[in-house]
Amino acid sequence: MNNTRFATAIHIMTLLAKSPQEWLTSEWMAGSININPVMVRKELSVLREAGLIISRQGKEGGSQLARSADEISISEIYKAVKNTEVLGKKNNNPNPACSVGKEINDHLNHLFEETDQLVSRFLGDKSLQEFCDQFE
C-alpha cells in the first residue's frame, strides 16, 4: 500500500476510540490529521461500509466506533482500506516468449498472497485499544 490511507484510517479510528461517547465530525478529525475534510469523509465511508464505525447526519452529527476499541483489530482496519498489494503491482504485460516473463505473474501472485497473509496475521494480534493505549 503506497499511500496514506491506512495511516489516515488508523488516525481516525484512534480519535474515535479516545472519545467513545462523542460524535466527532469530519472537520474536527481533519484538523487533527491536517488534511481536507473530504478525505476524512471518504475514509469514514469505507470504515462505515466495513462495519467499523457508525455515523449520523445533521447538526448533532458525527461518527463513533461501531464496537469498543478492544473488539476491533488493526487487521480489520487494514483490510477495510487496503487497495493495493503490500509489495506493489505486477507487470501487466510481461513477454510471454520469455522463460521468466511467461511465468512471473503466477509466481508473484503467490508471493503477494503470502506477504498479505503475514501482514494480516501480524496486525490481527493487535487491537485498536492496544494501539490507543500508547497515547497519553
Secondary structure, DSSP 8 states (H G I E B T S, - for coil): --SSHHHHHHHHHHHHHHSTTS-B-HHHHHHHHTS-HHHHHHHHHHHHHTTSEEEE-STT-EEEESS-GGG-BHHHHHHHH--S-TT----SS--TTSTTTTTHHHHHHHHHHHHHHHHHHHHHT-BHHHHHTT--
